[in-house]
Amino acid sequence: MDMKGDDLKVNDDPESEKNWQRTCDMENFKIVAEHFRQDVREFWTRANFFLLAQTALFSAFVAVYPSLISEQIVVGIVVPVFGMALAIFWYFVLRGAVFWIEQWRNQMIKLSKELDRFQCYAEIETLVNKRRFQSPSYLTQFLPLGFVAVWLMMLVLVILKVFVGQNLFCFHTCIVKI
């Protein structure tokens, strides 16, 4: 089959080129939107996992605290240190996740401004950037710092009990009275 130059002619219609670019832009928007949604899902999965791990560790520690102090002092000190280390690690993981969520959010805003004539997405997501302390994901990244404070308090109370003899840690007696 003999192909002539006329058979390979590219469509010079500017409207067709514009529609093709718009289709490519929409596909790109969909890819970026899915990546953004995936990062948000992963953030909440990580946050919930660490919250569950910290709560389980803290509950177990409080439940066995009286026997730890009288029988296994080392474990009574190691568990709060481990809880603090886990909380600090958790904090940095969530901080990194929030950073990437913000990066993908900014890309979504940029694309939305180009593609969405109503500017709905750009308008709402820009508010999230302006009012960070009203964003659940932004606030959740600081939850591990609360756990660090609680574990530090537990460690100080254990050390006071072991080395000073002061029983300032009354979870067992307080629970029985309730």
N, C-alpha and C positions, 0 to 999 in steps of 0.2 A: 504494500500500500504506500503510495507516494503522498507525503504530507507537504503541502505548500505552506508558505508563511502566513497566508490568509487564514488557514485552518487553526493556527495557534494564536490568533489575535486575542489579546487581553481586552477585557471589557473596560473601556475608557469612561464609562458612565460614572460621574462623580457621586450620584445618589446611591448607586450600587456599592461603591467603595465605602461610603459613609455608613450604610446599613451593615456592611461586613465588619467594619471597625466597632460599631455599636454592639454587634453580636459578640465579638471577641471581648470587649470591655465587660459585658454582662457575665460572660463565662468567668472572667477574671474576678469579678465582684463575688460571684458564687463561691469560688475557690477560697478567696480571702475570708468571706463570711463563715464558711464551714471551718476553716482553721481557727478563727476567733471563737466560734462556739465550742470547738473541741478543747481549746485552752481553758475556757471557762468551766466546762464539765470536769476536766482533769483537776482544776483548782479545787472545786468543791469535793471531789473524790478524795484528794489528798488531805484537805482540811478535815473532812469527816473521819478519815482513817486515823489521823493523829489525835483528834479529839477523843475518839473511842479508846485508843491506846493509852493516852494520858489518864482518862477517867478510870479505866480498868486498873492501871498501875496505882493510882491514888487510892482507889477503893480498897484494893488488896493491902496496901500499906496501912491504911487506917484500921482495917479489920484485924490485922495481926500486930499492930503496934505494941500493945502491952507485953506480949511474949517476946517481941524482938528486943526490947530494952532490957528485959531481965535475962534472956538467954543468948541472943545473937546480936550483940552491939554492932559488929561490923556490917551486918546486913541492914541494920537500922540506919546506918550512915550511908551505905552504898546506894540504897534505893532512892533516897532524895537526890543524891548526886547524879545518878542515872536519869531520873526524871527531869532534872534541870538540863542535862546534856541533850536529852531528847527534845525538850521544849525549845532550846536554842537552835538545834538543827531544824526543827519544825518551822521556827520563825524565818530562818534564811530560805528555806524551800518556798514558803508562802510569799515572801518578799520577791523572790525571783519570778514566781508565777504571776504575781500582780504586775511586775514590770512588763512581762511579755503580753499579758492581757491588755495593758495600756498601749503597747506598741501596735498590736493588731487592731485595737479600737481606733487608734489614730489613722491607720490605713483604711479602715472602713469609713471613717468620716471623710477622708480625702476622696475616696472613690464615690461615696454617696453624693458629695457636692458636685461631682462631674456627671453623674448618671441619673440622679433622682431630681426631677424637676420640682417636686414638692418639698425636698430637703428634710423629710420627716426623721430619718435615721440620724443625719448629721446634727439636727437640732437637739434631739434627745440625748445622744451620746456626748455631745459637747457639754451638756449640763452635768453629766457624770464627772467630766474632767474639772469642771468649775466647783462642784460641791462634793468633793471626795469623801467627806465624813458622813455623807448620806448614802454611800455605796457599800452594800454588804460585803463585797469581796475586799474592798479597801480596808474596812474595819476588821474583818476576820483575820487579816494578816497579823494583827497585834494581839490576838488571843493567846498565843504562846508566851508572851511576856507576862501575862497574868499567871500562867502556870509556873514560870520561872520564879515569880515572887512567892507563890504558895510553896513551891519546893524549897526555896531558900528559907522560908519561915519554918517549915518542917525540919530542915537540917539544923537550924539554930535551936529549935526546941529539943531535938534529940541530943545535941551536944550539951545543952544546959542540963538536961536530965542525967546524962551519963557522967559529966565532969563536975557539975555543980550540985547535982542532987535535987534540983528544983523540978517538980512535976507540974509544968505549965500546960501540959498537953492532956486535956481531959476528955478526949473523944469517947473513950470507953465508958467512963462514969457519966458523961452527959447523955450518951445514947441510952444507957440503962435507966436514967431518971425520966426520960421522955417516955 
